[in-house]
């Protein structure tokens, strides 16, 4: 955090020690070190225009976040779409984008029995006659979906047993569709690896300070606002909301005490004209993290254009939009500092694979650290599972 926060070196070292122990059984810690040969070889073998992911939640949000972030600048020749809702209009609109012989589909479900994804798979199968050439399965080993894939001789990629769905973006779940699009997934993993190495080498950066602060004051600051100053980060905000909410909204393992952090995703400068009012003068129950991009690598500039009766705004002339959005960001930071809210700033060097890879790993690690110290299980979701059971009971009675 940027203001003076409680920080104890002994506690910081204990965070690292506990994370090191946990890394032996929780798989996301070690994903930056994986071998990507099979994924890259497979991606190179496919000549397609469109990649369509059938998946929901952790099976789609991470890949979508990374794709939207990078595609905003790179404009990949291949496009990536997501069938991530049972909304019939949304399904139909996406089907209208598909060229049958130029599209490859990925069905992604960790359990292999996700109702939303399998319902969409069933519908699309009657349209596209899925086979080894146009459908890939990504799922847990020995899941029902894998067994289905084997009946059609489909290519199958496994999700590691010890990696939960919302932590799976750096497995085949995210890496395969991104590699098919043209993302440099090794650079993506290098960004995550840089963050991992920094943390485990004992670099007591803001991630440890922030985790300590959240744990110490979780009863006071239960709302965590992520204020991202780029449209390219809208998808990342959605991924963060799932990761934070589903991982940290739990009962304690040692008691019946319910603990919950409420994640809020905001986009600057849009939300500085609305939600910022609530942060500044509403209840003091919020922390704020601002994400800014140092170099947009774009020279789009306000022209030397003078409007009658708007002379007071001639100060805008010749300002680069990249500079303008960062001035807006810095102004919001100054405003937040003036009311003494818990605030920290994450600066991304640029819109690049390394930047987003590091940011993904940063938040996965932060989530794990907070959960460990609050004695909650960051890797299950009993509240979500209950809703799934109720849905299946309703369908069985139809």
Beta strands, then each sheet from edge to edge (+ up, - down):
strand 1: 50-54
strand 2: 79-83
strand 3: 103-109
strand 4: 135-139
strand 5: 155-158
strand 6: 223-228
strand 7: 250-251
strand 8: 258-259
strand 9: 262-267
strand 10: 286-295
strand 11: 343-350
sheet 1: 2+ 1+ 3+ 4+ 5+
sheet 2: 9+ 6+ 10+ 11+
sheet 3: 7+ 8-
end
